[in-house]
Amino acid sequence: MVREFHPPARILMGPGPSNVDPRVLLAMAKPLVGHLDPEFIQVMNNLSALLGQMFGTRNDLTISISGTGTSGMEAALVNVIEPGDRVLVCINGFFGERMADIAGRCDANLRTLSAPWGQAFDLAMIEKELRAFHPRVLAIVHAETSTGVLQPLEDFPKMLKDFPDTLLLVDAVTSFGGLPLRIDEWGIDICYSGTQKCLSCPPGLAPITFSPKAVEKIKNRTKKVQSLYLDMNMLGKYWGSDRTYHHTAPVSMNYALLEALRIIDEEGLAKRYERHRRNHLALVQGIEAMGLKMLVAKPHRLWSLNTVSIPDGIDDGQVRKTLLEEYNLEIGGGLGVLKGKIWRVGLMGYSSSQANVLYFLTVLEETIREQGFEVPKGSGASAAREFYAKNS
């Protein structure tokens, strides 16, 4: 017989998942009800309301999709793209590439705009493509998980005022719940995320929201959405007043998300954002004190996902193996062109704490010193403690 499984209690500081609040784990152990039970319908109503607050939107179609963040990405794209639609995808990392892949599978008239991995897009560059191409959909990543880049979106409404037919589609998988996100104020039409990052909920659901303009596009399609499972015309009826059966929702996962959102509501978004910002800055202070460098320029660094350039002569795989096996701590390596060149260090949700920052800096120092990298003893943790003392 297979023995009972007891997974290790890791310190999760990679690109996701993040550690989960014990309250969320307990919520998953609550009794099941049917996915059309009046009690579960109330859970769905509460989820929509709390997600709307976090997204900063009044959109009626604001739900959690039964699937991971990638299902959110796919749902966002397949619903608003029909064959031949002009779609402009901005690519400065792995997940921009994935959006372009999905758009191509939708037989879009696809054009891509590229920026170096580790850099944000200049608005003038995007506006030039908009004027030349007039896309039906403009897709961009707010928080690029593969590089740690934050793409500013505050000025997009001004840029898009001359393109009223263009839908703005945004990937917020690694920013939602950890950095400000204002859907209505920034003119975002479709936005999706995942539960396992800054929400500190297990992976398995994808929060998503569609503006009235996006909903109108979906309703007026000339062809059915290519995915039955992700068709918002059908999902909207399940989450809306009709409550028409669509699929058996993962009841326990929705309990978990509801509890995670309740925890965020109790903390308050402003305080939560400040916690993520403060821990990020302390980590950067410690990294630089150790003689290491950040990949991303200061104005465009994510607070939730920090990318550290790996020094010459340091074995990436061995460092991450040592951290995991000897210190029970997980960080991520690079993807694509950044494989072997960066470490991805998550400070997301429940994992974004002063204790984790100090522990990571301490054990990273020990690990790279073993490989011959000269680091002043205790320099990283000391610099972070000094930052915390000055910014309490």
N, C-alpha and C positions, 0 to 999 in steps of 0.2 A: 504494500500500500504506500501511496505517496504521503510523506509526513506533512504535518501542518506547516505552512509557510510563515516564517517570521522575518520579514525584510529588515535590514538595518535602518536605524534612525539617522539618516545622513543629514549633514548641513548642506543644503542645496543652494549654491551660489553660482550656478551655471546660467545659461540662457533660458531655462525653464525645463521642468516645472520648478516652482518655488516651494518652500515649506508651507504647510497648511496649518492654520490655526486649529487647535484641538476642538474648539467649538464647532468648526466646520466638519471635522471628522465625526463628531458625535451626532451632528444633524443627519449624516448619511445612515446612521444606525436606527433612525426613527421608523416606525411601522409604515409599510407601503400602503398606498391607496390606489385606486384605479386612476388611469390618466385622464378620465372624464368625470371623476368624482368631484362633487361641488367643492370639497376641501382643496383638491389639487387645482381646480380652476381659480380659487382664491390665491394660491401660490403663484400661478401664472400672472394674475392681475398685479400682485405685489412686485413680482419680478419686473414686469413692464414699467411700472411706476419708478422703481429704484434705478433701473437701467437708464430710463429717460433723464433722471436727475444727474446721473454720472456722465452721460453723453452730452448733457447740456442741450437737450432738445425737447420739443413738444410733439415730435413725430408720433402718430398713432401706431405705425408699424415699427415697434421697437421690441424685440423678442430675443430669446436664446434658442439658437439652432441646436438640434441634437447631433453633435459632432464636434470635432476639435477645431482649432482655429483655421485650419486649412479648409474645412467645410464652410466656414464663414467667408473665406476668400472666394471659394468657388460659387457660393450662393450669391455673393455680391455681383460677380461678373456675369454668370450665366443668365441671371434674371434681366439684366438691362442691356445685354448685347444680343443682337440678331445678326444673322449672316449678312455681311457687307457693311455693317455699321463701322464708321471710322472711330478707331480707338487709339488714343495716345497713352502709352505706358512709360512712366519715368523710371529708369533703372539705375540704381547706384548700390546694388547689393543683390544677394541671393533671392530675396522675396519679391523684389521688383521683377526679376527674371521669371519667377514662378507665375506672377500675374500675367506677364506677356504670354507664357506658355498656355495658360487657360484661355486667354483671349483668342489665341490662335486656334485652339480647339473649338471655339465658338464660330469659326470662319469669319472673324472680324477682318475688316480692312485695317490691318495693324501697322502702326508706326511706333518705334521706340526712340526714346531720348535718353542718352547715357551720360552719366557723370562718374568720375573715378570713385571706386569703393573707398569709403572713409570720408567722403565730402558730400555736402548738401547741394541742392540745385539752386542756381541763381534764377530769380523770377523772370528776368529779361530773357533768359534762355528758353524758358517754358512759354512765355508769351509769344516769342517769335514763332515757335512751332504751332501754337494755337492759331495764329493769323494765317499761317501757310496751309494748315491742314483742316481747321474747323472740325475737330473731333466731336462725336456724339458723347463720348466718355473720355474723361481725363483721369487716369489712375496713378496714384502716388503713395509711397509708404511714409507715414508720419514718423515711425520709430523703426529704423532698419535693424532688425535683430542680428543680422550677420556682421554688421560693422559698428554698431553703437552710435549711429548718426541720427540726430533729431532734425527733421525737416520743418522749418517754420511755416505755418499755414495762416498766420494772422492777416497777411496782406493778399491772400487769394481772392477774397470778395472783390477787391478793387480791380484785380487783374481780370476776373471773369465777368465783370459787368458788361463787357462788349460781346460776350458769348452766352446769351441767355439760354440757348438750347443745349449747352454742354453740361453733362452731369459730372460732378466731382466725386470720385470714389477714393476712399482713404483706408489704408491698412493701419490700424492702431493696436495691433496685437500686443506690443511691448510697452505701450504708453498708457493704455486705458487703466485708470485707477492709480497711476503713479505720477503722471504729469498732467497739466491742464489740457482738456480737450473740450472744445466748444462748437458743437456741430452746427447749431443754428447761426451763431454769431459769425462763424468762419465760412458759411455757405456750403457746407459739406452735404452732399445728397445721399451718399451711401457710405457707411462706415461699419467695420467689423473688428472683432477682437477675439481673444480666447480666455478661458477661465484660469489657466495655469500660470499666468505671469503675475502681474501686479494685483490681481484679485485674490491670489493665494487660495485658490480652489483647485481640486484635482482637474486634470485635463479631461475634456469630454463634452463641453458646451462652447458655443460661439455666440456671444452677444452681437447683435447686429441691428442697425436702424436704417430706414429708408424714408427720405423726404417725400412730401406729396407729389413733387415733380417726378421723382423716381417711380413712385407707385403708379402714376399716370402712364409712364412709359411702359411699365410691366403689363398693365391692364390692356393697353392698346397694341400689344405685340401682334404681328401678322402670323407668327408661328409659335407653337407651344415652347415653353422653356425646355431645353434638352434634358434636364434632370427632373424626374417626377418628385424625387425625395426633397429636392431643394427649391421646388416651384413655390414662389411667394404668393401666387394667386391662390394656391391650396393651403399653404401654411398660414397665410393671413386669415383664412376662414377658421382654422383651428384655434388661433390665438385671438381672433376677433369675437364679435357677439354671436356668430353662428355656432361656434364650437364644433364644427364639422370634423369628424374623424379623419385624420391624415396618417398618423403613425403612433406607435406606442412610445410615448416620451419616456426618457430615463428619469423616473420619478425621484430616486435618491440623489441623482446629480443635481436636479433642480432644487431639492431641499438644500443641498450644499451651497449652491450659488446664492440662494436666498439668504442663508446665514452669513455668507461672506459679504454680501451687500449690506446686511444689517450691521455688521461689524464696521464696515467703512462709513456707514451713516452715523454710527455712534462716535467714531473718531473725528469725522468732519473732513470734507475734501481739502480745505485749505491746510489743515494741520497735517493731513496725510501727504500732500504734495511737498510741504516744507520738510517733513521727515525724510522723504526720498532725496530731496535736494541736499539737505545737510549731510546725510550719510555718503552721498556721492562725492561731495566736496572734500569730506574727511578722507575718503579712500584715495582720491586724486592727490591730496597733500602727502599722504603716506607713500604712494607709489613714486612720486617725484623725489621725495626725500631719500628713497632707496636707490636713486640713480636710474630709474626706469622711466619710460615715456608712454604717454597716451597716444593712441592712433589718431583720434579725432581732435580737431581744433576746438578750443574752449567754447566758442559760441554755439556749437552744434553737437555738444556731447549729451547723450542720454543720461538721465539720473538713474534709471533703472537697469541699464546694461552698459557696463564699462569695458572698453576694449584697450588692453595693454599690449604694447609692442614687445615681442620677445627678443631679448638681447642676443647678439651673435654668440654662438658657442653653447647656448642653452638648449637642451633636448626637451622640446615641448611635451611629447608623449610621456617622458619619464617624470616631468614635473607634475603633470596631472595625475599620473599613476600613484606617485608618492603622496600627493595631497589626499587622494581617495583612500588608499590602503593604510597609510600611517596616521592620517589626521581626520579621516572620515568626512572630508570636505570635497564637494564636487564643484569644479569650474568647467567652462567649455573651451574648446579649441576653435580655430578659425574654419570658415567654410570657403569653398571655391578658391579664388585667387589669394585669399588670406590664410589658407590652410598652412599650419606650421609657423605662421608669422605673428599671430596675436593670441592672447587669452581673452575669453569673454567672461566677465565677472558680473553676475547678476546681484542686484540689490532691490529685490522686488517684493512688495507687499510685506508679509510676515517675516521674510528673510532680510528685509532692509532694517538693520539694527546696528547700534553702536558696537555691541558685543561681537557681531559677525564681522564688522569692518576690522576691529582690532585683532581678532583671531586670525582672519585671513592674512593680514599684513605680517603677523608674527610667524605663521607657518610658511608663508611664501618665502620670507627672508631665509629661514632655515633651509628650505629646499633648494633655493638657487645658490646659496653659499656652498652647499654640498657639491655643486657642479662647478665651483671655482669662480662664481661671480662675486666680486668684492662689494660687500654691503656693510656700512657702519652698524655695529651691533645695536639692534632695537630702534634703528632710525625711522622706519616706516610707522610703527605703532606709536612711537613718541611724537612724531609730527601730527598724526591723527589725534592723539590725546590733546595736544596743544590746540589744535583747531577746535575740538569739542569744548575745551575750557574757555576759549574766547568767543564761542558761539553757542552758549548754553541757553 
